[in-house]
Amino acid sequence: MPQREFGDAPPQPEQEFIHLPALLNDELGISTSVARMEIALGTVYIDGEKSEEKFDFKRTFLAGKTVKVLGARRNFQIFVPAE
């Protein structure tokens, strides 16, 4: 089994939409339920803008953007690479 570097998303089939809670789970280890809660609380930002309680985004929309989770106990940031 090939080794993954921290921050490398697991290989997935190409999809038109990215489920934000699943992305946060894959990249940061946050459970999808906690990710949904953070989105609902307005602590998830995409390039500085609140995610507005949306869970699914077009892959082309997220490409090249930074996703931040500003929680009470921890702050995370990931970069979604353009393909």
KASULSUL-V23207 format. One record per pair of residues at least 24 apart in sequence whose ideal C-beta (glycine too) atoms are under 7 Angstrom apart, sorted by the first residue. I is the first residue (numbers start at 1). GAP is how many residues later the second one is. D is the distance in Angstrom with one decimal. If there is no record, write none. Layout:
# KASULSUL-V23207
((I & GAP & D) (I & GAP & D))
This chain:
# KASULSUL-V23207
((7 & 71 & 6.9) (15 & 44 & 6.8) (16 & 42 & 6.4) (16 & 43 & 6.1) (17 & 39 & 4.7) (17 & 40 & 6.6) (17 & 41 & 6.0) (17 & 42 & 6.7) (18 & 39 & 5.5) (18 & 41 & 5.5) (18 & 44 & 5.6) (19 & 36 & 6.0) (19 & 37 & 5.6) (20 & 31 & 6.5) (20 & 35 & 5.4) (20 & 37 & 6.2) (21 & 34 & 6.0) (24 & 45 & 6.5) (27 & 51 & 4.7) (28 & 41 & 6.9) (28 & 48 & 4.9) (28 & 50 & 6.6) (30 & 39 & 7.0) (38 & 31 & 5.5) (38 & 33 & 6.0) (43 & 26 & 6.2) (43 & 27 & 4.8) (43 & 28 & 5.8) (44 & 25 & 5.4) (45 & 25 & 6.9))
